[in-house]
Amino acid sequence: MDIILALKAIIMGLVEGFTEFLPISSTGHLILAGSLINFTGEVAKVFEIAIQAGAILAVMWEYRARIGTVMQGLTSDPRQQKFVVNLFVAFLPAAVLGLLFSKAIKNHLFAPAPVAFAFIIGALVILWAERRHKTLAGSHRIETVDDMTMIDAFKVGCAQCFALIPGTSRSGATIIGGMLFGLSRKAATEFSFFLAIPTLLAATVYSVFKARHDLHTTDLPLFLIGGVAAFVSAFLCVRWLLRFISTHDFTGFAWYRIVFGIVVLVTAHFGWVVWAD
């Protein structure tokens, strides 16, 4: 394999892992990173989705004990059955809309300028939500993911639909949406992690299947390198984020999104950086 191509795969994998579970949009960062290092094209688009498998495995490893408990109690424990049903209900809205509009979204929104605008708009939503959360401090009614009802799960699933827009952030949409719907920050974050498993897995399988005729066995090492890099970085990020949310809010991420979005727009406008669509 070309060493430069391998390095690009590692870079993209690290970007995926470090951004997937933060409210800053992994897809947006991958589009911008791919543009900067000239890692673009149809295979690159599939690669960007496929390496999410590494991030999925990182979450599954971090929550392996809970996943094991769920699997053991799937046929006999009402609490675990309720949890699985909630995940399925939350997964459905974005899955349906993704199937209906994925082609249009990829054709029109997978470009640096729309991503930059989504960064900024998403940041404003986060700032508003955090301000509202502080004003209504202690008003959340759901302390843990096990306290969620099917309606709560459906609401979070609807919030996840906004993440179909590149630059919005799946984790940001589900965590902030969950907090607005009455979940504690910890419950919203953990449910976002669990919801990532079916959501990212389905997106990965669907994307690879659709592009199967454009892929070759020679692409496999590239995908494996990116997946491993995504696994390692996502594992570190999940561990860090769980500690971070115990004493911090997401305001810092919002300001990062605004600055990053403005930088992309300004550099593109003046031609300082050639952002490839």
C-alpha positions in Angstrom: 0.0 0.0 0.0 1.1 3.5 -0.7 2.6 5.0 2.5 1.0 8.4 1.9 -2.4 6.8 1.4 -1.9 4.8 4.6 -1.1 8.0 6.5 -4.2 9.7 5.1 -6.3 6.7 6.3 -4.8 7.0 9.8 -5.5 10.8 9.9 -9.1 10.2 8.8 -9.5 7.4 11.3 -8.2 9.6 14.1 -10.5 12.5 13.1 -13.5 10.1 13.1 -12.7 8.6 16.5 -12.0 11.9 18.2 -15.0 13.7 16.9 -17.7 11.0 16.6 -19.0 11.3 20.2 -18.3 15.0 20.7 -21.0 17.5 19.8 -18.8 18.9 16.9 -19.8 16.6 14.0 -17.5 13.8 12.9 -19.0 13.9 9.3 -18.2 17.6 9.0 -14.7 17.2 10.2 -14.1 14.2 7.9 -15.4 16.2 4.9 -13.1 19.1 5.8 -10.1 16.9 6.6 -10.5 14.9 3.4 -10.7 18.1 1.5 -7.4 19.4 3.1 -5.4 16.2 2.5 -7.0 15.5 -0.9 -8.7 12.4 0.3 -11.9 12.7 -1.8 -14.0 10.7 -4.3 -16.6 8.0 -4.1 -14.4 5.4 -2.3 -13.4 8.1 0.2 -17.0 8.8 1.0 -17.7 5.1 1.7 -14.4 5.0 3.7 -15.6 7.9 5.9 -18.7 6.0 6.8 -17.2 2.5 7.0 -14.6 3.5 9.6 -17.4 4.3 11.9 -17.3 0.6 12.7 -14.1 1.3 14.7 -16.0 3.9 16.8 -18.9 1.5 17.3 -16.5 -1.2 18.6 -15.0 1.4 21.0 -18.4 2.1 22.6 -19.3 -1.6 22.7 -16.0 -2.3 24.5 -16.5 0.6 27.0 -20.1 -0.6 27.7 -19.4 -4.4 27.3 -20.7 -5.1 30.8 -24.1 -3.4 30.2 -24.4 -4.9 26.7 -23.7 -8.4 28.2 -26.4 -7.7 30.8 -28.9 -6.6 28.1 -28.2 -9.7 26.0 -28.6 -12.1 29.0 -31.9 -10.5 30.0 -33.3 -10.0 26.6 -35.8 -12.9 26.9 -36.6 -12.6 30.6 -35.8 -9.2 32.1 -38.4 -6.5 31.4 -36.0 -3.7 32.2 -33.5 -4.9 29.5 -36.4 -5.5 27.1 -37.6 -2.0 27.6 -34.1 -0.6 27.0 -33.8 -2.5 23.7 -37.2 -1.3 22.5 -36.3 2.3 23.4 -33.1 2.0 21.3 -35.1 0.6 18.4 -37.7 3.3 18.6 -35.0 6.0 18.8 -33.2 4.5 15.8 -36.2 4.4 13.4 -36.8 8.1 12.6 -33.3 8.8 11.3 -33.1 5.4 9.6 -36.3 6.1 7.6 -35.4 9.7 6.7 -31.8 8.6 5.8 -33.1 6.0 3.4 -35.4 8.5 1.8 -33.1 11.5 1.5 -29.5 10.1 1.7 -28.8 10.6 -2.0 -30.0 14.2 -2.0 -28.1 15.0 1.2 -24.8 13.6 -0.2 -25.3 15.4 -3.5 -26.0 18.9 -2.1 -24.7 19.0 1.5 -21.5 17.0 1.6 -19.4 20.1 0.9 -17.3 22.5 3.0 -19.6 25.5 2.8 -22.8 23.8 4.0 -20.8 22.1 6.7 -19.4 25.4 7.9 -22.9 26.9 8.2 -24.1 23.8 10.0 -21.3 24.2 12.5 -22.3 27.7 13.3 -26.0 27.1 13.4 -25.5 24.0 15.6 -23.3 26.0 17.9 -26.0 28.6 18.5 -28.5 25.9 19.3 -26.0 24.4 21.9 -25.5 27.8 23.5 -29.3 28.4 23.7 -29.8 24.9 25.1 -27.1 25.2 27.7 -28.4 28.6 28.8 -31.9 27.1 29.1 -30.5 24.2 31.0 -28.8 26.4 33.6 -32.0 28.5 34.0 -34.0 25.3 34.7 -31.2 23.7 36.8 -32.3 20.5 38.5 -35.5 20.3 36.5 -34.6 17.2 34.6 -37.0 14.3 35.2 -34.9 11.4 33.8 -31.8 10.6 35.8 -30.7 7.4 34.0 -31.4 5.7 30.6 -33.5 3.1 32.4 -36.0 5.8 33.4 -36.7 6.7 29.8 -40.1 5.9 28.3 -40.8 5.0 24.7 -42.0 8.5 24.0 -38.7 9.9 25.4 -36.7 7.6 23.1 -38.8 8.6 20.1 -38.2 12.3 20.9 -34.4 11.7 21.0 -34.7 9.7 17.8 -36.4 12.7 16.1 -33.6 15.0 17.4 -31.1 12.6 15.8 -32.7 13.3 12.4 -31.0 16.7 12.3 -27.7 14.9 12.2 -28.4 13.8 8.7 -27.2 17.3 7.8 -23.4 17.2 7.7 -21.9 19.5 10.3 -24.8 19.2 12.7 -23.3 16.3 14.9 -25.2 13.1 15.7 -24.0 13.1 19.3 -24.7 16.8 19.7 -28.3 16.5 18.3 -29.1 13.5 20.6 -27.4 14.8 23.7 -28.7 18.4 23.5 -32.1 17.1 22.3 -32.2 14.6 25.2 -31.4 17.4 27.7 -34.2 19.6 26.2 -36.6 16.7 26.6 -35.9 16.3 30.3 -32.9 13.9 30.4 -30.0 14.6 32.8 -26.7 15.3 31.0 -25.4 11.9 32.0 -28.5 10.0 30.8 -28.6 12.0 27.5 -24.9 11.3 26.9 -25.1 7.6 27.7 -28.2 7.1 25.6 -26.4 8.9 22.7 -23.6 6.4 23.0 -25.9 3.4 23.0 -28.0 4.8 20.1 -24.8 5.2 18.1 -24.4 1.4 18.0 -27.4 0.6 15.8 -27.3 3.9 13.9 -23.7 3.8 12.9 -23.7 0.1 12.2 -26.7 0.4 9.9 -25.1 3.4 8.1 -21.9 1.4 7.7 -23.5 -1.7 6.3 -25.9 0.2 4.0 -23.1 2.4 2.6 -20.7 -0.4 2.0 -23.4 -2.5 0.4 -24.5 0.3 -2.0 -20.9 0.9 -3.0 -19.9 -2.8 -3.3 -19.3 -2.6 -7.0 -17.0 0.4 -6.6 -14.9 -1.3 -4.0 -12.0 -3.8 -4.4 -10.2 -6.2 -2.2 -7.2 -3.8 -2.5 -9.2 -1.3 -0.5 -9.5 -3.6 2.5 -6.1 -2.7 4.2 -7.0 1.0 3.9 -10.4 0.5 5.6 -8.7 -1.7 8.3 -6.1 1.0 9.1 -8.7 3.7 9.3 -11.0 1.5 11.5 -8.2 0.7 13.9 -7.3 4.4 14.2 -11.0 5.2 14.8 -11.3 2.5 17.5 -8.3 3.8 19.5 -9.2 7.5 19.3 -12.9 6.9 19.9 -12.1 4.7 23.0 -9.9 7.5 24.4 -12.6 10.1 23.6 -15.5 8.2 25.2 -13.5 7.7 28.4 -12.6 11.4 28.5 -16.1 12.7 27.7 -17.7 10.7 30.5 -15.3 12.4 33.0 -15.7 15.8 31.3 -19.5 15.9 31.6 -19.4 15.4 35.3 -18.0 18.9 35.8 -18.5 20.7 32.5 -21.2 21.7 30.0 -20.9 21.9 26.2 -20.5 25.6 25.9 -16.8 25.3 24.9 -17.7 23.0 22.1 -20.2 25.5 20.8 -17.6 28.3 20.6 -15.2 25.9 18.9 -17.8 25.2 16.3 -18.4 28.9 15.7 -14.7 29.6 15.3 -14.1 26.6 13.1 -17.1 27.4 10.9 -16.0 31.0 10.5 -12.4 30.0 9.6 -13.7 27.7 6.9 -15.9 30.3 5.4 -13.3 33.1 5.5 -10.5 31.0 4.1 -12.8 29.7 1.3 -14.0 33.3 0.5 -10.5 34.7 0.2 -9.1 31.6 -1.5 -6.5 31.0 1.3 -7.5 27.4 1.4 -9.0 25.5 -1.6 -11.8 23.5 0.0 -12.6 20.8 -2.5 -16.3 19.8 -2.8 
